[in-house]
């Protein structure tokens, strides 16, 4: 049983004529009649009673017609849904992100939502390791984070920008007037650092590994916004990515004796069908990159 056959049968039943139905459907009368007969043969019953002048529904045809019309209506709804998803008039998109990408995420999500108001957006903020696991399991469509320390065989990572680990202090801190500092200088100040496992902390731990430093790590925190607010109101020092440290009461310094690159990436699953919404979201990410907006953050 084919939708075409149901459509032909329904049109003949509506117009009570094979010739009128063939003209309305833009098919030959012989092709129309053949398809209806094939439908009747498959069902094992006559749906139409034919004579030389009229076509009317048989008893079984009257019983079958409502189901045929419902099937055609449901099929049309399904096609509309497909067209709506393809045209991003509806659908959903789940994005996972680390805190560092919040400004970029805000910009692109705002642009996406304005352009495609029918698409429902879900945003989840997690640590990078959690995002990779969620992406691998299909729980999110796109992830934004720095490049993982090790490769994930089922995940593709595309670089959006290069970033650096930076020293961040309040504008009134004794170090605020310096353009760069050394790790040795940081021994003289209490440190407030991201929690172990967070990307900036991982980069910092790799940097100090094997060095004989007497660092005073006074505080560890897994909420970067609170951490930056705390640093802004004290003489504690933190180290986070340059992209994170946007605060009117903070000064960002470079580490002049150690460059710690941090590649900002978007991640997707390999060899997996990608939603139209995810493809468009990535296009907007790349567009912001091309315009230099990401690098200016």
Number of C-alpha atoms within 10 A of each C-alpha: 11 9 12 14 20 19 18 23 27 21 18 24 20 14 14 18 17 22 17 15 23 19 11 13 15 10 13 14 16 11 12 21 19 13 19 22 18 14 21 18 12 10 11 9 14 17 24 21 12 15 8 5 7 10 16 18 20 15 13 12 20 14 12 14 18 12 12 18 15 11 15 17 12 12 13 12 12 12 12 12 15 15 13 15 18 14 13 19 16 17 19 16 17 18 21 28 22 21 21 22 20 15 15 18 19 11 15 19 19 12 14 17 14 10 12 17 13 15 18 13 15 13 15 13 17 18 17 22 16 14 24 26 14 17 22 18 11 14 14 22 22 25 26 28 27 28 18 16 10 6 10 13 9 14 17 14 20 15 14 20 14 14 17 19 25 25 24 27 28 25 19 15 18 11 22 18 11 11 12 15 18 14 18 13 11 19 14 11 17 17 21 21 25 23 16 14 14 22 26 26 20 14 20 19 13 11 15 13 9 8 9 8 13 11 16 14 15 12 14 15 14 14 12 18 14 11 17 27 14 17 22 22 15 14 19 23 23 28 25 24 22 20 22 22 22 15 13 9 14 20 22 23 21 19 17 11 11 13 12 17 13 20 17 23 19 21 23 23 22 13 9 10 7 13 16 16 25 18 13 14 20 17 13 17 20 16 14 17 16 12 10 12 13 21 14 8 13
